[in-house]
Amino acid sequence: MEIVPLNARSSEEYLGGIGNVNRRRPFSNGDLNLIAGVSDFTCAVFSSLITGILYHQIAFGRSGNLLEFAALGTVMASVFVPLMQNRGAYQNSNLISVSKQITPIVMLWWAVLLFMICVGFALKVSADFSRGTILLLAIVGPAALLCERYFLARYIAYAAQHGKLRRRRVLVIAEDTSIERVTQLLHRSGRSPYRFLTVASSDQGLNEAVDLALDIVRGSNIEEIHIAVSWSRWPAVKAMLWKFYARPLPLFFLPDDTVADVLAHPQVTLDDAFAFELLREPLSITERVLKRAMDIVASSFGLLVLCPVMLFAAILIRLDSPGPILFRQVRKGINGQPFRILKFRTMSVMEDGAVVAQTTRQDPRVTRTGHWLRRASIDELPQLLNVLLGEMSIVGPRPHALAHDNEYTDLIANYSRRHHVKPGMTGWAQVNGFRGGTPELAMMQRRVELDLWYIANWSLVLDFWIIIRTCFELPRARNAF
């Protein structure tokens, strides 16, 4: 981002440096939008083909009618892609953030699938498609689309950082006091598909900054204008809106720090008014039933499939060092209720008292087998039993030792709010890089912030997304020791 004080140079001099920006970059924002739409369409068709073939091979020992599977996928894609376009899902701000795409992809896919079932029933052709294929498509379709969007987001980030993407040119009118915030908010460490050119407004006032910005825009290839000033100055901004009418460019008013904190909370409707939910109530009965049902299915399936891995790990632990195979430690569950968490023993000690030292890199207490088990998170697999017993959930804030709970409750505000839901085997903090030890207080504070965000924004779709993200996170072994 280039920051240009109002009195540093004339608008003519500044204008001369804008016109030829990024002309060699091969991909424009429109190109990426088209790529995303085509990728979704192709992914939907292939998902239909794969699920149809897979189900028929398992159930009947044959591939089935490939033309019917392809036709179903094509019709679904023809409905799904325009709906995604209408929802703004192909905007670059959404493409670079996979978390923003979870809800629209899953909900729209299920809605389109339900629509297709209703149409098939009305036309009396639903019997041509097996229920197994449809149920499998309801799961495979969103999973494949989210995987496709994950790799697309990674490519956009790579292209932006390596000059392969022509960023959309934006002129920002900002106060000196908000320059640093604007940089952090918009630049995204090089991942943003925008190029921001900033004019500071505080030297001679907002009115003069607006006039300079309009002079810069005239004859340039600026594509958007953003205003980043305190929201207390909204009356002044509103009074100057007429100045922008002669410029056929979109204009945005960015939130200041206070407003941004409020807007980060979910918006709810109260009769004819709306408000922002600063603290949400615990999960409703329906939400708890749905989450518990998912936990039972996932933990039962996990225990069945991963039984050979767990048996192999138990044998290695027994051969490697003396002591029990399982490590039990008291942790706090929902509403602070204590329970004994189960893990494969990875250390030569069994600490469970008032003082528990966190594991560090090259920790001499960790056994040889323990290093491997911890790196691959295989030591956590026995917690599937905790989940099946209802003491934990597949997804939720990671439980800490009681000694650490007592310590951080006094050091971090709202720490105890983590116990408003069941602790989890994986969580929003873990898939965002905060997995393993937290040797610094700031790391634990950030982990708590992410846990509280998860609690405030919980949904079944978010749980599915965290599980998918965990599968990609485990091989990276970030902060795992």
N, C-alpha and C positions, 0 to 999 in steps of 0.2 A: 504494500500500500504506500502511495506517495502522499505526504502531508504537506500542503502548501499554505503557509500563513497568508492572510488577506493582503498584507502590504509588502509581501516579499518580491513579487514580480507582477508585471502587468498582465491583463487577460490575454493580450495579443501574443506575448511571449509564451505564456502557458499553453495557449491554444495550438501553437506550432508544434508542441510535443505530443499531441494526442492523436492526430489524424492517422498515423501509420502504425498503430499499436497492433501487435498480434496477427499480422496478415499472413504469416507463414504457417500458422497452426492449421492442421488439416481438418480437425473436427470442430464444428460449431455446436452451440447448445441445441439447435434444431436437429442436427444430425444425431445427437445422443437421444433426443426424444423419439426420433424415428427408430433408432436401433432398439430402444427399450420396447416399443410397441411391437416391432417385428419379432424380437426375442420372446416376448410374452405369447404372441400368436403361435410361434413355432413350438414353444415349450408346452402349450396347452394341447396341441395336436399330438406331440410325442407322448405326453402323459397319458392321453386316451389310448394310444396304441400300446404303450408298455403295460398299462393296467389290464387292458383287455386280453392281451397275449398271456400275461403272467397268470391271471385268474383262470383262464381256460386251460392253460397247460397244467396247473395244479389240480383243478377240479375235474377236467375231462380228458386230459392227456393230449390235447390238440391246441393249435394256435387260435382257432376261431376265425371269424370273418374279418379280415384286416380292413376291408373297405368300409364296413360298418363302424369300426373303431375310429378310423380316420375321419369319417363323415361326422361322427359325434363330436370329436375334438375340434374339427373345423367350425361347426355350428356354434359350439361353446365359445371358441376363441373369437368368432365374429361378434358375439354379444359382449364377451368379457372385456376385450380391448377397448371398444368405444366407451364402455362404462368407466373404465380406469382413466381414460383420457378426460372424460367429463368430470371426474373427481379430482383432476389435477395431479394424478399419480405419476405422470411423466414429466413434471417440472423438475428442473435440476436440483432444487433444494430438497425434494423428496428422494430423488435418485441417489444422492450421496449419503442418505441416512436410511439404512435398512429398517431400523426400528419404526420409522414413520410409515413404512409400507406394509407392516404386518397386518394390521386391522383391515385396511381396504382390500388387500389381496385375498385374505381368508374369507371375509364376509361376502365380498362380491362373487368369489368363486362358488361358495355354498349357495348364494342367492341364484346365480345362473344355473347351477346344477338342479336346484329345486324347481326353477322355472322350466327347465328341460324335462324334468319328470312329469310336471303338470301338463305340458304340451304333449308329451308322449302318451299320457293317459287319455287326454282329450281326443287325440288322433288315433287311439287304439293301436299304437305301435310300441308301447312301453314293454310289451312281452318279448320284443326282439333283443332287449338288453337285460342281462342278468343282474340281480340285486347285488351280487358279490362284486361285479365290475363297477357298479355305481358307487358302492360304499368304499371300495379301494380307491376309486378316482377322487372321492371327497377328501382323502388323506394325501394321496400321492400328488395330486394337482397343486395344492398350496405349497407343499414341501418343495416340489421341483421349482415352482415360481420363485419362492424365497431364496433358494440356492442360486438360481439364475440371477436374481437381483443382487445377491451378496457379491458375486463375482463381477457384476457390472459396476457396482459401487467401488469395488477395489480398483477396477480399471480406470474409472473416472478420477479417482484419487491419484493413481499413477500418472495418468495423462496430464492432470493439472500440475503436478509437481515436476514433470519432465518436459513441459512446453509443448505437448502434443494436443492441447485443447485450447481453442480460441475462447477466452473468457469474455463474458458479457461485460461491457464497459459501463461502470456506474460512477456518478459524481455524488459525493457525500458532502453535505453542508453540516459541519459539526462545530461544537464549542471546544476550546482548548481543553476544558476539564473532562470532556467526553471522548477525546481522541483515543486514549488507551483502551477504553471500553469498546469503542467502535472497532478498533483493530482486532480485539479478542473476539468480538461478536461476529464480525463479518469475514475475517480473513481465514479462520479455521486452519491455521498453520499450513496454508498452501493447498488445502483440499477444496476450497470453494471454487465453483465454476464462474466466479466473478472477478473482475479487476477493478479495484476501488481507487479513485482519485479524490482526495479530500481537500476541502477549502475550510480553513478555520474561521470562525465568525466573531471571536471575542474582541479583537483589536479595535474595530470600529463599529461593531454592532451587527445584528442579524440582518437588518435591511440591506446594508452594504454588501454583506456576504451573498445574499440572494441575487442582487444585481450583478455581482461578479460571476456567480455561477451561471446565470443566464447568458452573460457575454461569452463565457467559455463554451457553453453548449452550442451557441450559434455557429454553424459551419463546421462543427466537429462531428465525430461519430459516436458520441455519448448515447447510450441506449436507455438509461434509467437515472432518476434523481432520487436520492435518499436524504431526508432531514433527520439529523441526530442531535437534538437539543433537549433540554429539560422540558418535561410535559407541562410544567407550570407556565411555559411560554406559548402554550397552544393558542391563546387569543391573538398573539402577535403573528404566529404562523398562519392562522385562519384568515387574518386581515390581509395577508400578502398572497393568498392563493391565486388571486386574479392575475398576478404577474406570470404564472406558469401556464395560463390558458393558451397563450400563443405558441407554446412548444408542445408538439404532439408526442410527449414522452410520459411514461408512467411515473407517478410521484408517490413516495412512501414516507411515512412518519414513523421512525423507529422508537421503541420504548426506552425510557431511561432506566437506571438501575432499580429504582423502587417499583416502577410499573412492571418491569421485566420479571421481578420476583413474584409479583401477584399473578401475572399472566401464565407463569409456569405451573400454576395449580389448575386442576380441572374446572371447567365452567359448568354451572348447573342452572336450571331455570326454576325460579320461585314465583309461581303464578305468572303475572305478566312481566316480571322483572327477571334479571339474571344476576348471579353472584359467582364468586370463586370459592371453591371448597378448600379451605386451609387445612382442615383435619377431617378425614373421612371416618365414618363409623366403621367398626369391625365388619368383616365380611357378613353379608346377609345369610340367612339359612339356605337359600337357593345356591348362593355362591359357595358356601362351605360344602354343600352336598356335591356340587360339580367338581370342586377341587379334590374332595375326598375320593370320589369315584375315579378320577384320573390317577390319584396316588395308588389306589388299590390295583388298578389295571397295570400301571407302569411298574410298580414294585414286584408284582407277581410275575409279569413277563420278564423283568430284569433278573430276578432270582432264577427263573427257569433257564434262560439263555446263558447267563453268566456263571452258572454253577460250575462248569469245568474250570473256568479261570479262577474262581474263588478256591476251589479244591487244590489247584496247582499252587496258588499263593500260600495256602495253609501248609502244604508240604514243605515249601521253601523256607518258611518261617521256622518250622520245627527243626529242619536240618541246619539252619544258619546259626541259631543262638538259643540258649536255654530260656525257658519262660513260657507263659501261655501264648496261644495263638491270637486270641482276641484281647484287645485293650478296651477296658470299660472306664468311663469317666463321667461324673455328674455334670450335666449341662442344664440350662434353663430352657424350657419349652414355652408354649403359648401361655400368656398371662403369668410368666415367671415360674410355672410349675416345673419342678426338677424331674429329670429322667436320666437314665444311664445310656449314653451314646456308645455304639459299637463300632470299633475299627480294628483292622488287622494291626497287630503290634509291629511297629517299625523302629522302636527304640529299646535301649537296654534298661530303661527306667519305666515306672508305672506311676507317674506323678498325678495326684488327685487330691490336693490339699489347699491350704490357704495361699501358698506360693507355687506358681507353675511358670517355669521359664519358657518363653517362646522358642520355637526351633529356629536356628540360624543356618546360614550356608556353612557347609563343612562341619556341621554339629557332630562332635565325637559320640554323642548319645545315640545317633542314628546307626542302625546296623547296615551291613552291606546289602542285604535284601531290602531293608527299609528304604534305602535311597531309590531303588528302582520302583518299589511300590508307591512311594510318595510322588515321584515324578510323573507316573502314569495315573495317579489318583486311584489306584486299585485298592489302597488301604481303606478307602471310604465305602467300598461296596457292601460290607456288612450292614451299613445303615439302611439298606433296603428293607431289612427286618424292622428297624425302627419306624420306617414309613408304613409298612404293612400293619404294624401294631397301633398306628395312629399317633405316635409320639413325634414324628417328623413328617415333612412333606417332601416331594421330589424337588420343588422349587420354593425357596424362601430365604430369609437371612441366615447365613451360616451361624450355628451356635458356637459360643466361645466358652472356655473353661470358666468356672465360677470365680476364680481369682481374678481373671481378666474382666469379667462382667462387673465385679465390685470396683475394680480400679477405674474402668472407663465410664462407669455411671457418674462418678464424681468429676471426671475431666471433660466429658462431652455432653453438651445439652441434648436432650431428647433421645439419649442412647437407649433408655428403657422402652421407647416406643417400638423398638425392634421386636419386642415380645408380644405385639398385638396380633401376630400371625404365627403359625407353626414355623419352626426353623426348617431349613431345607438342606438337601444334599448339594445343590448348586443354587446360585442366585444371580441377581442383576449385577451385584458388585463383582462377582467372580468372572462373569463373561466380559466385564469391562476392565479386566487387568488386575483386579485386587483380589488375587487368589494366593493363599499361603500366609506367611508371616507378615506382621505389620510392625517393624522395628521402630518406626517413627510415629508420633502422635498424629501428624498430618495425614498419614496413610489411613489410619483408623478413622479419622474424621471423614475422609472422603468415602470410605467404605460405608460408614453409617449414613451419609447423605444419599448414597445410591440405594441402600436398603430401604430408607424412608421413602424415596421416590417410588420404589417398587410397591410398597404398601399402599401409597396414595393412588397409584395408577393400576392396581391389580386387574387382570382379566385373564380368562382362560387362554385366550390367544397369546397374551404376553408370556404365560407359562410355557406354551408350546414353542414360542420363539426362543426363550432362554434355553430350553432343552436342545434345540437345534444349534444354537450358538455354542453351547457347552461342547458338543461333538467337534466343533472346529477349534475350540479353545484348548482342549486337552493336549493335542499334539504340540502346541506352542510352548507349553510348560512355563508360562510367564509367572515369575515370582513363586514358583513351586519348589520347595526344598524341605 
